[in-house]
């Protein structure tokens, strides 16, 4: 197959610059740096966006393993007829499970150790329908709450902070108090630690305590559950499903979904992802500037070649095509190498990062700060394809001016001193 002569000459110029002969060594160095800059920029974009996607997905999944997709609450207080309201919620085709709960703030104390926690009363039989806590138990079972009166299950980090083990007594104190001759005294009840769970999310593992629904109603003096927890078949459709459920319930009920409860966090992640994309695109832009410099120097060096081609009948458009092809090849090589390296790193971070942490002796993501302790990665084609296309377009745009200057070369002036 006969290639157009513009492509053949452009490919030849690219190969010559890569060989780095004595005459064009500096130009070749700039060309290599241009390819490297584009490749590093593309690689960094893919890795960083994959990590941010993975971080968001990991935290979201761990959140939703503990918190419900949808919560139903009554403005008037406890839901006395919660079973009938649960049946109303279940009529929605997207609802997978409904479970009651009682929730409130409290203090846990063991000796000199005191921690503020969220105390949640649950139905151990129905809780697996709306959360994964039953699968996250590292000691005991969720159903032990039904077997032991005033039993309590703590998050793994909370149990460690309180320095308690299964079978130890934990004092639970809540703000609602009772009047005594000495004043208002907070209500307190001793519970026995019957189990420990680990969701992998530090915020929940260090601040959540679970008790049975009956004990919760007794402790908080409620006549019924304070709300219903709902799981649906598609968490991304939770806002729409929540609206449908709200329409089916009496007007005194409020319905909220997980995206509203955590919207500040997710909005912050989206803004951070957008800003990181802009910053890292500047690396690709630096590579494009380097490509412009190398192309300008190449055009200057090839003045005599351009003049000869023009005298042989090559049109200005053909000259311009030759150098645009050369620049396009550099851009394609840079983007291809960057995508390859980026995907290679993104898909193997679970091996690379622990090795680096082990070698350097520190942890990149302390779970006390970042909720999770491992560096997740979730490469998405919706990110990779735009990155590759934008980088290629930027590389092509960088070749326009040098190629246009080459097309404007006048053969007589170029050959005057040859």
Buried (B, 14 or more C-beta within 10 A) or exposed (E): EEEEBBBEBBBEBBEBBBEBEEEBEEBBEBBBBBBBBBBBBBBBBBBBBBBBBBBBBBBBBBBBBBBBBBBBBBEEEBBBEBEEBBEBBBEBEBBEBBBBBBBBEBBBBBEEEEBEBBBBBBBBEBBBBBBBBBEBBEBBBBBBBBEBEBBBBBBBBBBEBBEBEBEEEBBBBBEEEEEEEEEEEEBBBEBBBBBBBBBBBBBBBBBBBBBBBBBBBBBBEBEBBBBBBBBBEEBEBBBEBBEBBBEEBEEEBBBBBBBBBBEEBBEEBEEEBEEBBEEBBEBBBBBBEBBBBBBBBBBEBBBBBBBBBBEEEBEBEBBBBBBBBBBBBBBBBBBBBBBBBBBEBBEEBEEBBBEEBEEEEEBEBEBEEBBBBBBBBBBBEEBBEEBBEBBBEBBBBBBBEBBBBBBEBEBEEBBEEE
